[in-house]
Amino acid sequence: MKSIQINQLVKHLLIATLWLPIAACAQNKTDISHSKAFQAMENAKPLTTTSKTDTATFAAGCFWCVEAQFQQLKGVDTVISGFTGGTVPNPSYEQVCTGTTGHAEACNIVYEPAIISYDELLAAFFMAHDPTQLNRQGDDVGTQYRSAIFYRNTQQKDKANYYIKRLNEEKAYDKPIVTQVQPLTVFYKAEGYHQDYYNNNGSQPYCQLVIRPKLEKFKKVFKDKLKNK
């Protein structure tokens, strides 16, 4: 295992064991599930389409957490962890961790639009993290942990801006949303050990103490949309 992997795991272990109360307070503690904007997203019907699959690209902090949450949803075929939004071609995890590449940790979410809508994925995105935190999620600090929606077409762009506007107007959060809405340029897949991370490392302290509570909250909100109820 590379030294950066070891250092990152040590960091996450320290966060999980020593700073968990702080991290928990810094995460999304606002319940937006009763907001009209959230309900509009969640209740949007899948589209009749000839496309078997489509892809959404979201950045919402640590991609280990994001991947684990979106993997639960019916209609989501594959979640790929990677990097996008920066200027360095083919970046390594080590490079992205420095915060100098401009890239964000992100996930490509390959889904079936006949089963789950882009609107529903946006609802999951806003529930999966705190979109009011600028360039951080909890104790993960840096532009690589920013909140961002990388759109692939005008429809995705318009939906993202529309729901952000509605959530802000409704004051669904205590603070304004800082999520960036940007065109997707190039998505670089992260190293193999990042893929399917929670399922492969679920017994590790960071997974148990940080990812698992977020995952359980996510599953409770989307209980009717899970692959395995």
C-alpha positions, 0 to 999 in steps of 0.5 A: 500500500502506498504511503499516501493511502496509509496516511489517508487511512490514518487521518480518517481513523483519527477523525473517526475516533477523536473528532467524530462529534465535531464531524457529525455536527459539521455534516448535513443536520438539516432535515430538508425532506419536508421541504416542497422543493425536495418533495418535488425532486423526489416525486418526479417521475422517470421519463419515457426514453429510448436511452437505456442509461444516462449519467449524472456527475456529482461532487459532495465531499469524500467520494467513498461516502457518496458512492456508498449512498448512491449504490443503494438506489433502484435504477442506479447501475454503477457508481464510479469514483473519480476526479473532475473539474480541474486542470491536471490531466490524469491526476493521481489521488495523491495529487488531488489530495494536495488541493492544487489540481483544481479537481474535485472528488466526484462520482459518475452515477450511471442510471436507468432513466426509465426507473429513476429520474435525474430529479430523484438523483438530485434529491439524493445529492442534496440529502447526501451532504451539506451543500452549504459548506464551502470547499469542505465537508466536515473535517475534510477541507479543501476545494477537492471536497467542494459541492458541485454538479457537473452537467452533461446537457442543458436539461441537467443544468436547468434542473440543477439551477432550478432546484437550488433556486427553490431550496434557497427561496424556501430556506430549506437550509440555515444558510445559502447553498454554495453548490457549483453548477458546471459543465462536465469536461473530463472525468478521470476514474480514481485508482482501483482501491477507491472503487466500491470502497465501503463494500470492500472495507466496511469493517474499518473504523472510518467506514463504521463510524463516519460512512455508516451513520450517513448511509443509514440516514440516507436509507431511511429517507429513501426507504421506498427507493432502495434496491434491497428494502 
